């Protein structure tokens, strides 16, 4: 009996480990968090969901204090960790990875520009004449890396590696674009005195990097000070995460590249971001009470603009810009990747989810628009995920059939008697 229980425990442990090591696990956990939030907010326990997110959380040291509801701690604090992780990823990819040369970066860069520009234009076209609604123009421009790659991972090893690299590079550039948009367009009134203190902190980071300091603690402690200053300055606090990441050393003092402070932090932080930060954010921001909404609410400018921007705009923007780049000779398709597969990835890039929800919280501080943003993001992201998955599944199945047919013909010719 004891041996059977021990075996069952080990089997469960191995099963859980295999799940969390799967490339699609992050996307599945994200989806589960969103479903739980939607279920709670449309059940008799909706009051508990709302009460939890509005719970005041206060941290005070002397005269310095931060007093925010739990929802804003998640959006300003946990998302700063996510953007810190994104900043590490961007720095590594630009210096030695998929974006380290013009040749490598050209096609995903062009695709990302189209994938941000066209969705924004569609949103603006559907919300002309409403200055308040136009604040959300950047919401459909975002792509959720974890969710998009998670859907692609469901197709297994049949998906060409070059296709995965293209989607990852496109999504990373998309995140960089989102960071720039947040810095330029979603910054409130500035406190120059607090920003000056943040600038001193940034100078300390630059000095640490210049001196080749390898220990991560000085960077992280200084980064925490910068985060508090940025939070109090009027600039969105998540940008502090990106700034700190850019100063973390990529190179180590010894020959072992794995001792790089940046790679160590990135590797250690990855599971916490995938299975902690992002699902918590999704849970806190995906809840929407559907029973209060009318049919006209679902097709008003904001949700329609977001859904159309994500579902149609991403496809048109990415596919159109990639086609133009290839036809003009600026770049070429990745090896082993077909046009149909590029179209499938273009659809997957319409999964805005966490990034779109996040930009939505910045664009509309009024809770009146929260439901419209969430409906648009969920509708556009879900439709994009389904279309992208089935297009890629079909294209990969067709490619497998063609390969099998070629193999059969080669074998048939080989078996023919020679004259």
C-alpha positions in Angstrom: 0.0 0.0 0.0 2.8 2.4 1.0 4.8 1.5 -2.1 1.8 2.1 -4.3 1.2 5.5 -2.8 4.9 6.4 -3.2 4.7 5.3 -6.9 1.6 7.4 -7.5 3.3 10.4 -5.8 6.3 10.0 -8.0 4.2 9.7 -11.1 2.3 12.8 -10.3 5.6 14.6 -9.6 7.0 13.5 -13.0 3.8 14.5 -14.7 3.8 18.0 -13.1 7.4 18.5 -14.0 6.8 17.4 -17.6 3.9 19.9 -17.9 5.8 22.9 -16.5 8.8 22.1 -18.8 6.5 22.1 -21.9 6.7 25.2 -24.1 2.9 25.6 -24.0 2.6 25.5 -20.2 2.9 29.2 -19.7 0.1 29.9 -22.2 -2.2 27.3 -20.7 -1.7 28.7 -17.2 -2.4 32.2 -18.5 -5.6 30.9 -20.1 -6.7 29.2 -16.9 -6.1 32.3 -14.9 -8.3 34.3 -17.3 -11.1 31.7 -17.2 -11.1 31.6 -13.4 -11.3 35.4 -13.3 -14.2 35.5 -15.8 -16.0 32.7 -13.9 -15.6 34.4 -10.5 -16.7 37.8 -11.8 -19.9 36.3 -13.3 -20.8 34.2 -10.2 -22.3 34.9 -6.8 -18.7 35.3 -5.6 -18.1 38.4 -7.8 -18.1 40.6 -4.7 -15.2 38.6 -3.3 -13.2 39.1 -6.6 -13.8 42.8 -6.5 -13.1 43.1 -2.8 -9.8 41.2 -3.2 -8.5 43.5 -6.0 -9.6 46.7 -4.1 -7.9 45.6 -0.8 -5.6 48.5 0.2 -1.9 47.6 0.6 0.4 50.1 2.3 4.2 50.1 2.6 5.7 53.0 4.7 9.2 53.9 5.8 9.1 57.1 7.8 7.5 59.8 5.7 7.8 57.8 2.5 4.8 55.6 1.8 3.1 53.8 -1.0 -0.6 53.3 -0.5 -2.4 51.5 -3.4 -5.1 48.9 -3.9 -3.9 45.4 -4.6 -4.8 45.7 -8.3 -2.4 48.7 -8.8 0.4 46.8 -6.9 0.0 44.1 -9.4 -0.1 46.4 -12.4 2.7 48.7 -11.2 4.8 46.3 -9.2 4.5 42.8 -10.7 4.5 44.2 -14.2 7.7 46.0 -13.5 9.2 42.6 -12.9 7.8 41.4 -16.2 9.2 44.4 -18.1 12.6 43.9 -16.3 12.5 40.3 -17.7 11.6 41.7 -21.2 14.4 44.2 -20.9 16.9 41.4 -20.2 15.6 39.4 -23.1 15.8 42.4 -25.5 19.4 43.3 -24.5 20.6 39.7 -24.9 18.9 39.3 -28.3 20.2 42.6 -29.6 23.8 42.0 -28.5 24.2 38.3 -29.4 20.9 36.8 -30.4 18.2 36.9 -33.0 18.4 40.7 -33.4 22.2 41.0 -33.4 22.5 41.9 -37.0 20.5 43.8 -39.7 20.1 40.6 -41.7 18.6 38.7 -38.8 16.4 41.6 -37.6 15.2 43.0 -40.9 12.2 40.7 -41.5 10.8 40.5 -38.0 11.4 44.3 -37.6 9.4 45.1 -40.7 6.7 42.6 -39.7 6.5 44.1 -36.2 6.1 47.7 -37.6 3.2 46.5 -39.8 1.8 44.6 -36.9 1.7 47.7 -34.7 0.8 50.3 -37.3 -2.2 48.7 -39.1 -4.1 47.6 -35.9 -3.7 51.1 -34.5 -5.1 52.6 -37.8 -8.1 50.2 -37.7 -8.9 51.2 -34.1 -8.6 54.9 -35.0 -10.9 54.4 -38.0 -13.5 52.8 -35.9 -13.4 55.4 -33.2 -13.2 58.6 -35.1 -15.1 61.5 -33.5 -14.7 60.1 -30.0 -11.7 61.7 -28.3 -12.0 59.6 -25.2 -12.1 56.3 -27.1 -9.1 57.3 -29.2 -6.9 57.1 -26.1 -6.9 53.3 -26.6 -5.4 53.4 -30.1 -2.3 51.4 -28.9 -4.2 48.6 -27.2 -4.5 46.3 -30.3 -0.8 47.0 -31.3 0.5 44.6 -28.6 1.4 40.9 -28.8 1.5 38.5 -25.9 4.8 36.5 -26.3 3.9 33.7 -23.8 0.4 33.1 -25.2 1.5 33.2 -28.9 4.4 30.9 -28.4 2.3 28.7 -26.2 -0.2 28.1 -29.0 2.6 27.5 -31.5 4.1 25.0 -29.1 0.9 23.0 -29.1 1.8 22.0 -32.7 4.9 20.2 -31.3 8.2 19.6 -33.2 6.4 19.8 -36.6 6.6 23.6 -36.5 9.9 24.7 -38.2 12.5 26.2 -35.8 12.8 29.1 -38.2 9.1 29.9 -37.7 9.4 29.9 -33.9 12.5 32.2 -34.2 10.6 34.5 -36.5 7.6 34.7 -34.1 9.8 35.2 -31.0 11.8 38.0 -32.7 8.7 39.7 -33.9 7.1 39.6 -30.5 10.2 40.9 -28.8 10.4 43.9 -31.2 6.6 44.3 -30.6 7.3 44.5 -26.8 10.0 47.1 -27.4 7.5 49.1 -29.4 5.0 48.8 -26.5 7.7 50.1 -24.1 8.3 53.1 -26.3 4.6 53.8 -26.7 4.1 53.7 -22.9 7.0 56.1 -22.4 5.9 58.6 -25.0 2.1 58.5 -24.8 1.0 57.1 -21.4 3.0 59.3 -19.1 1.1 61.7 -16.8 2.4 65.0 -15.2 6.0 64.7 -14.3 7.7 65.4 -11.0 11.2 66.6 -12.0 12.6 66.5 -8.5 11.8 62.8 -8.1 13.0 62.1 -11.6 16.3 63.7 -10.7 16.7 61.2 -7.9 15.9 58.4 -10.4 18.6 59.9 -12.7 21.1 59.6 -9.8 20.2 55.9 -9.4 20.6 55.3 -13.2 24.1 56.9 -12.9 24.9 54.5 -10.2 23.8 51.6 -12.4 26.0 52.9 -15.2 29.0 53.2 -12.9 28.4 49.6 -11.6 28.3 48.3 -15.2 31.4 50.4 -16.2 33.3 48.9 -13.3 32.3 45.4 -14.3 30.5 44.6 -11.0 29.2 41.1 -11.4 27.2 40.7 -8.2 23.5 41.3 -8.9 22.5 42.7 -5.5 23.8 46.2 -6.0 21.9 46.5 -9.3 18.7 45.2 -7.8 18.8 47.4 -4.7 19.5 50.4 -6.9 16.8 49.3 -9.2 14.3 49.2 -6.4 15.1 52.8 -5.5 14.7 53.8 -9.2 11.3 52.0 -9.3 10.0 53.9 -6.3 11.2 57.2 -7.8 9.7 56.5 -11.2 6.4 55.4 -9.5 6.2 58.8 -7.7 7.4 60.8 -10.8 4.4 60.3 -13.1 6.3 58.1 -15.6 4.8 54.6 -15.5 6.7 52.5 -13.0 7.1 49.5 -15.3 9.6 51.4 -17.4 12.0 51.3 -14.4 12.2 47.5 -14.9 13.4 48.0 -18.5 16.0 50.7 -17.5 17.5 48.5 -14.8 17.7 45.5 -17.2 19.7 47.4 -19.7 22.5 47.9 -17.2 22.8 44.3 -16.0 26.1 42.9 -17.4 25.8 40.4 -20.2 29.4 39.3 -20.1 31.1 37.5 -17.3 34.7 37.9 -16.1 35.6 34.3 -16.7 35.2 32.4 -20.0 32.0 30.6 -18.9 29.2 32.5 -20.6 26.6 30.9 -18.3 28.1 32.9 -15.4 26.8 36.0 -17.1 24.8 38.0 -14.5 22.1 38.8 -17.1 21.7 35.1 -18.2 21.6 33.9 -14.6 18.9 36.4 -13.7 17.0 35.7 -16.9 17.1 32.0 -16.4 16.1 32.2 -12.7 13.3 34.7 -13.3 11.7 32.9 -16.3 9.5 30.4 -14.4 8.4 33.1 -11.9 7.3 35.4 -14.7 5.6 32.6 -16.7 3.8 30.9 -13.8 3.6 33.7 -11.3 3.7 37.3 -12.6 1.7 36.8 -15.8 -1.1 34.5 -14.5 -1.6 36.9 -11.5 -1.9 39.8 -13.8 -4.3 37.9 -16.1 -6.4 36.9 -13.1 -6.5 40.5 -11.8 -7.3 42.1 -15.2 -9.4 39.6 -17.2 -12.5 39.6 -15.0 -15.5 41.3 -16.6 -19.2 41.1 -15.6 -20.9 40.0 -18.8 -24.5 40.0 -17.4 -24.5 43.8 -17.3 -23.7 44.2 -20.9 -26.1 44.7 -23.8 -25.7 43.7 -27.4 -24.9 47.3 -28.4 -22.1 47.4 -25.7 -20.4 44.5 -27.4 -20.2 46.3 -30.7 -19.4 49.8 -29.5 -16.3 51.6 -30.7 -13.8 50.5 -28.1 -14.3 46.7 -28.0 -14.9 46.6 -31.8 -11.8 48.6 -32.5 -9.7 46.4 -30.2 -11.0 43.1 -31.5 -10.8 44.2 -35.2 -7.4 45.6 -34.6 -6.0 42.4 -33.1 -7.8 40.0 -35.4 -7.7 41.8 -38.7 -5.0 44.4 -38.2 -2.3 42.1 -37.1 -2.9 39.7 -40.1 -3.0 42.6 -42.6 -0.1 44.5 -41.1 2.3 41.6 -40.7 1.4 39.7 -43.8 1.3 42.8 -45.9 4.6 44.2 -44.7 6.4 40.9 -45.0 5.1 40.4 -48.5 6.3 43.9 -49.5 9.7 43.3 -47.9 10.2 40.0 -49.8 8.9 41.3 -53.2 11.1 44.4 -52.9 14.1 42.3 -52.2 14.7 43.9 -48.7 14.5 40.5 -47.1 13.5 36.9 -47.7 11.4 34.2 -46.0 13.1 32.1 -43.3 14.4 28.8 -44.7 11.8 26.1 -44.7 8.9 28.5 -44.0 5.9 28.9 -46.4 3.7 31.8 -47.0 0.8 30.0 -45.3 2.8 29.5 -42.2 3.7 33.2 -42.2 0.0 33.9 -42.4 -0.6 31.6 -39.4 2.0 33.4 -37.4 0.5 36.7 -38.4 -2.8 35.5 -36.9 -1.1 34.3 -33.7 0.5 37.8 -33.3 -3.1 39.0 -32.8 -3.1 37.4 -29.3 -2.7 40.7 -27.4 -4.0 39.4 -24.1 -1.8 40.5 -21.1 0.0 43.2 -23.0 -3.2 44.7 -24.5 -4.9 44.5 -21.1 -2.0 46.3 -19.6 -2.0 49.1 -22.1 -5.8 49.3 -21.7 -5.3 50.0 -17.9 -3.0 52.9 -18.9 -5.2 54.3 -21.6 -8.5 54.3 -19.6 -8.2 55.1 -15.9 -12.0 55.4 -15.7 -13.5 52.0 -14.7 -16.4 52.7 -17.0 -14.3 51.6 -20.0 -12.7 48.6 -18.2 -15.4 46.1 -19.4 -15.2 47.3 -23.0 -11.4 46.9 -23.1 -11.5 43.4 -21.6 -14.2 42.2 -24.0 -12.3 43.6 -27.0 -9.0 42.1 -25.9 -10.5 38.7 -25.0 -12.6 38.5 -28.3 -9.7 39.5 -30.6 -7.1 37.4 -28.8 -9.3 34.3 -28.7 -10.3 34.6 -32.4 -6.6 35.1 -33.4 -5.5 32.1 -31.3 -8.0 29.8 -32.9 -7.4 31.0 -36.5 -3.6 30.9 -36.1 -3.6 27.5 -34.6 -5.8 25.9 -37.3 -4.0 27.6 -40.2 -0.7 26.4 -38.9 -2.0 23.0 -38.2 -3.4 22.7 -41.7 -0.2 24.0 -43.3 2.0 21.7 -41.3 -0.2 18.7 -42.1 -0.1 19.6 -45.8 3.7 19.9 -45.6 3.9 16.4 -43.9 1.7 14.9 -46.7 3.8 16.5 -49.4 7.0 15.1 -47.8 5.4 11.6 -47.4 4.4 11.8 -51.1 7.9 12.7 -52.2 9.3 9.9 -50.1 6.9 7.5 -51.6 7.8 8.6 -55.2 11.5 8.3 -54.5 11.1 4.8 -53.0 8.9 3.8 -56.0 11.5 5.0 -58.5 14.3 3.2 -56.5 12.3 -0.1 -56.7 11.8 0.0 -60.4 13.8 -2.6 -62.3 16.7 -1.0 -64.3 17.0 -1.7 -68.0 
